[in-house]
């Protein structure tokens, strides 16, 4: 994978909540932390607009990022991003240093292929219900995929795909499957019958419920 993203950063010495607020309000910058590797955690500041622009690309979250701090540069991945709850504003970011020979854990987006041609959707009128939109994987940095693909073409109403049905790139493993457990093999996507069809089938296949005893008498008393 190429280093498609580069960010300019400055070392931050003025720490604390008050300092962070001033950064955001006066300098249009956001505080961040770089940790991991053989170095101590480093507090930095980033341009809010540059960071916001980068996060608009989903690939940013599954790419190796070159972080330039002064004359130095480090290879990192983003591990956490705090957003304002009500406004399109970034509040804080965490970056993890990486090493070429050490595996990393990253959430990689899932791309659904042939959604419009899916047999259960196009021919049978089913609804594509996406349960997962990304998958947590473990791999060496050089093996990190930008995204994962799931082909929906041959799915019919009632069909589902699980994590174990995915073909992951060589050297990439699912964290959930590796850990095991009853819920490890989660459903990624399922093709659901349209609700209108379900309701119609129920109405045609079942007899209407008989009114409860005394129901007519209660209605007469109210009149």
N, C-alpha and C positions, 0 to 999 in steps of 0.2 A: 504494500500500500504506500502511495506517495504521501509526502507531507503537504497536504493541500491547504492547511490552515496555519497561519502565522499570526501571533498576537504580540504587540509591544506592551511591556509592563515596566513599572518603576517600583523600586523598593519602598516599602511603607514603614516609616518609623513612628508616626503619630497614631497610636493605637487607641482602642476604646470605642464605645458607642457614639459618643459625641463627635469624635474625629471621623468616624464612618459617615455620620449624617452630614458633616461639613463637606466631605469628599463628594457625596452625591449631589448636594444642593449647590455648592459653589463651583466645583471643578468638573461636574458632569463625569465623574469617575466612580468606579465601584471597588470596594475592597475585595481581596481574594487571598487565598493561602495555597502555597505549593508544598507538598509533603511527600515523604517516601524516599526510597533509594538510600544512599549512604550519607545524606545530608540532613541538616536540621530543617524543620519547617521554616518557610520564608513568607513573610507578609508582603504583599504587593498591591498595587493599584492598576486598574485597567481602564481604558477609555470605554465609557458606557456605550456610546454609539457604535464603536468598532465591535464590541462584544455582542451587542444586540443584533447587529447585522450578521455576525457569524452564526448565532443561534437560530436564525431564520432558515438555515440549511440543516436538514435532519442529519446529514453526513457529519456535521460537526461533532455530534455526540458519539460517533463510532470511528473517529479518525485519530491518528497520532497528530498532536498539535505541537508546533514549534513555538515555544514561549521565549521571547527575547527580553532579557532583563539587563539593561546597560550593554556592555560588551559581551555578555555571556548569553548562551541560549541553551534551553533544556527541552527534551522530548517529554511530553506529558499527555495525559488524557483527562478529560473533565469527569469528575466523580460526583459533583453536587452543584446545583444551581438554584439559588433562592430568588423567587420573583415576588413582586408586590402583589398582594391579594386582589387588588382592585384596578390597578393601572398597568399598562405595558412597560413596566420598569423593572430592571434587574437590581437585586439587592446585594448579592454575595456569591462568590464562586469558589469551589475547591478543585484543585488540580493535583493529580498524582504523577510523580516522576516514574518513568519506565526504564527498564533495561532490556536490551535485545534478547538476552537469554533467560529472562524471567517471565512467566505467564502472567497475564493480566485478566481481569474480569470486567466485562463491558456489556451494557445493554445495546443490542444491535437491532435496528428496525426491520420489520418483516414487510416485504412487498408481495402483494397478492396478484398473481398473474391470471389472465383470462377471466376476470370477474364478470365481465359483460357477456362472455361466451359460455359461462358455466351452465351445464345442462340442467341442473336443478333450478337455476335461476331463469335462463332464457327460454327453455322448453317447458318447464313445469311450473313456472311462476313462483318459485321459492325465494326466500329472503336470505341473503348472505349475512350471517351473524359472526362478526370478527370478535373473538374473545381476547386474543392477545395481539398487540400491535408491535411488540418487540420481544426479544428473547435474550436472557442473560447467558453469555457464553464465556468460556475460558480458552485462551490460546496465547501463543507467543505474539509479541507486537507485530512482527512481520507477516503473521497469518491473519490478522484482524480483518474480517470482511466489512465492507461498507454497509451492506444490507444482506438479508437472507430472502430467498424466494420460496413461495408456496404456490403450486399450480392448482387452480380450482376447476379446470376444464371438465374433468370426468366426474365431478361430484353431483349427486342427485339429492332430492329432498330426503332428509333424515340422515345423510352422510355427515361424518365429522372427520377432521384431521387432528391428530395429537402431535406432541413434540417428537415422539419416536418415529412418526411418519416422515419427518423432514430429513432431507439429505444435506448434511452440513459439510462445508468445505473440509478438506484434509487438514488435520491438526486443530480443528475447532470442536469443542465439546459443549454440550448443554450442562449448565451448572445444576439445574434441577434434576436431570436424569443421573448425573454423577453422584449427587447426594442421596438419591433414592427416596423411599417413603411412599405412602399411599397416594399422595397427591402429586407425585413427581411428574407423571406423564400427563400434563394438563392438555385440555382441548384448545386448539389454536383457532379453529373456525368450524362452523356447522351451518348446514343449509336447512333453514326452517320452512315449514309449510306456512302459507299466508294465513293470517288470523281469520280472515273471512271464510276461507275454505274450511278451517278447523271448526268454526262455529256452525257452518252449514252442514257438515258431516254429523256433528253432534245432534243437531235438530232433526235430521232425517233418520238417524239411527236409534234414537231414544224416544220413548213415549213421554209426553208431558207429565209432569208431576201432578198428582191429584191434590186438590185444595185441602188444607188442613181441616180437621173436624171442627165444626163450629165457626168456620171462616165466614160463611154466608150469614149466619145469625149476627155476627159482630158487625158486618156491614149494614144489616137492616137496622140494628140498634142505633147506628150513627146517623142514619138518614132522618 
